[in-house]
Structures are given as structure tokens and as C-alpha cells.
């Protein structure tokens, strides 16, 4: 039996087999980790006999696993681009695609803020050597960050100091451990480490930070997939997401 949280590596091994009839596989963006673990537990309680397996990583990494044949039933992305790619690859059912939460991108610093950064404009200070952000090639928060900074004319400054994370939680860890002077994460991620990071500023993104969810298009998809999506969209599901700082879209 699989553990409830499945790593990306374990999900790769999952390609060699198929999920059991009573198992529902939910793959989601790293920023949804805490909220979706709780949602999975509540869903199991309401559906005795069903085991929810969850896997979390950068949205594009999760998508690639699905494209490669991982028997995922539900996919939740941190941006529209990853879900658009999923539709283009015909691995999700477009008719089931829904936006279910909204987030924000924030500038954070270690709690002791050794470089005395106060806003994005301070990132060109001599004391700022390293700025962490998600790799825009595969990480939604990185894409949002790059677009916002390009529009504000501040991308080149950050680009010269960039330390790329492979998912938003890695970026958060870099800042929390003081390995960088600043970083860009989702507001919900910053909230789980209030004792180690300090939020300085909310970025003005070029588009709303909305998260889409959809059912994976595959033979043998769990018959509980639609029920899980409905639960995420329900009032009780939205209350769990709100608990972790997510807003309604």
C-alpha cells in the first residue's frame, strides 16, 4: 500500500503499475501541499474505503509525470499555463476544468533580514548577492514573478542575482535558512514559516494568480475523481483552503 504522500520519484515508479480500485491519485502544485493533505484526509473520512494518494511538485513537473502515463486522477496546477499545456497534450478533460482558488506572489526575506531589504527596489543593493525564485521554465511562481518584474522594469536586477528553485517550497527553504537575501514565493507558502521569513511586499502580477483543477483523461480513472473535485469546490473544501490562506477566485 502506498503512503498518502507520494514523491515525484515514487510517482515515476507508479508508471509501472496501476492504482488499486479503491485508490484515488491527486497530483498538485507544491504550494497546495498542506491544504490538499488535509482535504485528502477529510475526503477519506467521508468516503470510507477510499485511499487518497497525493503527489506534490512544480506544476510542470507533475504535468510531465501525467503525460508520461502516471495513473493520476485529478490534476491541480498553480497557474493557467501548466493546465493549458495539459489540455494541449490531451491528458485532462477540458469540460472539467475549473478555477478553485486564488493566491498572491510576495517578496520575502529571512526573519533577521541581514541585507536590510525593504522592498523590490532594494534588490540592487550591494549587500544583496542572491535572490531566490522558482525556475520560470517549470515553476508557476517563477513565471508570475518574472512577468511582474519585467513589467516593473526590475527583472534584470533580479536576473543577475537569481538562485532558481525547482518548486516554491525549495525557494521558501532557501530564504528561511538564510541562504539568500530575498526570494519570491506565494503568500500561502510564506504564511507557513512566519517565524523564519518576513513578507515585505505583494507583487503586482500581470494576471490573477488563479489555480485550475481538472480530471485527468485516462482509461481506468477513479470513479471518485469527480467527487474529489466537487469536494474541493464545495463550501467545506473552500473553508480548508481558506484556512491555509487561499482566496476564492
C-alpha positions, 0 to 999 in steps of 0.5 A: 500500500502506498503512503498518502504522500507520494514523491515525484520519484515514487510517482515515476515508479507508479508508471509501472503499475496501476492504482488499486480500485479503491485508490484515488491519485491527486497530483498538485502544485507544491504550494497546495501541499498542506491544504490538499493533505488535509482535504485528502484526509477529510475526503477519506473520512467521508468516503470510507474505503477510499485511499487518497494518494497525493503527489506534490511538485512544480506544476510542470513537473507533475504535468510531465509525470501525467503525460508520461502515463502516471495513473493520476486522477485529478490534476491541480496546477498553480497557474493557467499555463501548466493546465493549458499545456495539459489540455494541449497534450490531451491528458485532462478533460477540458469540460472539467476544468475549473478555477478553485482558488486564488493566491498572491506572489510576495517578496520575502526575506529571512526573519533577521533580514541581514541585507536590510531589504525593504522592498523590490527596489532594494534588490540592487543593493550591494549587500544583496548577492542572491535572490531566490525564485522558482525556475520560470521554465517549470515553476508557476511562481517563477513565471508570475514573478518574472512577468511582474518584474519585467513589467516593473522594469526590475527583472534584470536586477533580479536576473543577475542575482537569481538562485532558481528553485525547482518548486516554491517550497525549495525557494521558501527553504532557501530564504528561511535558512538564510541562504539568500537575501530575498526570494519570491514565493506565494503568500500561502507558502510564506504564511507557513514559516512566519517565524523564519521569513518576513513578507515585505511586499505583494507583487503586482502580477500581470494576471490573477494568480488563479489555480485550475483543477481538472480530471485527468483523461485516462482509461481506468480513472477513479470513479471518485475523481469527480467527487474529489473535485466537487469536494474541493469546490464545495463550501467545506473544501473552500473553508480548508483552503481558506484556512491555509490562506487561499482566496476564492477566485 
